[in-house]
């Protein structure tokens, strides 16, 4: 049986609450969860959460010319710190030069759910 954990960031309060089927979880509990729930721990490490709508490559910098350091599976929340301008990416009818800095590297905001900044505030620049 798989348990889903939903993350909700309370940015204004500067807190992150994780709600699972049994109520709030602590950071230690979430970090100790199975490898399938690794995304939850990564969300907790940063002030914002982003969600890619398709599997996306993570780069060491804000352009495709930077090394690929991993990938994020579609629908898997990831912690994000800020956004910056980088290489312009066009895909699925969208064009954007915004890259979001995750815990593990950078992803193009073209592949993230939300606004042009991957749902980060416009003021959250790197």
KAQUICOR-V626463 format. One record per helix or strand of 2 or more residues. SS is the DSSP state (2 for helix, 1 for strand). FROM is the first residue (numbers start at 1). TO is the last residue. If there is no record, write none. Layout:
SS;FROM;TO
SS;FROM;TO
//
This chain:
1;6;10
1;15;20
1;23;25
2;27;31
2;35;44
1;48;52
1;56;59
1;68;72
1;77;91
1;94;102
1;106;108
2;109;111
//
